[in-house]
């Protein structure tokens, strides 16, 4: 009986609820607001489930659908294009502002690239358990840069460094100081070895030295190119960029044959087509750059810029020469029998060929490295472009080659003021140095460059000053 009463009661409640629902349906049919909305037109806080009623999140998704592949590619292209223009503008501003700003850029590229390459082989969980892993990496970077930068400064600015009382000890003992800095790091590494982490620590040690060689050492020669003349820095960089652009254009235009499996999109046709285009545009660019002393003169003033310019004795490689063409028969009068051209135009053929046929293998090496660690980019330092190393993979080896080629075939090796001062300071006694000064003063008097009072003054006073020491 109780069950019956309970059933009837439940049935009455059910009917009442059904009546209320009917009433609500009638209200909606008469134009009243839906019970799912309040008076101000907003949804209640509760959400409907999958019984046919849409939730708030589903409505938002319907109003804001996820971006399509086309939109993603468009956004990525716009980001890449904007940052490309920003980098180009920043680079040209720094190049025209002076050599010191380019050196700062090279230093920043060194540090960022080193950081990216070290990071891909790092195991965060193990690195956290070892106190000095990252510290040693940066210590070896600092000691290596101290040695390389010191070598460049001493070589190109001997006439400044060797006559400074404070800098002279650092200059004369630079290599020993650098070696001891490295030895300190080596000893510190050995004493920091921990049981259970040997393999990881030695892997990091080897990886650090590989990064130092492939990035920091090669970038050091890029910096030396800046000291030798802006053209030896800017031209190799431009050749690599030109080759990269035309390899892409030629590849998508008539590329059919795959070049290398490490980079599936690279084609033989794009490789060869870019080589030809790089030679042509490289010759055109060289013809423009070698007209300006700001580009072709070695650095003798770090404060110089495009407005102040530089002055120097122009390297003969930039001076046009007339060459006879032996393969033209004498009776062919309608053809020229001589060719007037600067020797630099012949050298650019070799540099453009290296930039087209050898430098891309730096990129292939980087691609293989990324595949080894299953990563797309070395980092995200440059929006739309990936990491700094992704952009510099070909530039390092190209800069290294440019320095070696310049020193072997183009540089004029002769005595400089810095080298003479270095020889006198390091190889002569004080008395012999005074004799050199007196001899140079006499020579200058004989040439009419100074008056007779200069040799007489030096003869009388230098010996007396030396005796009072």
Order of alpha helices (4+ residues) and beta strands (2+ residues): alpha-alpha-alpha-alpha-alpha-alpha-alpha-alpha-alpha-alpha-alpha-alpha-beta-beta-alpha-alpha-beta-beta-alpha-alpha-alpha-alpha-alpha-alpha-alpha
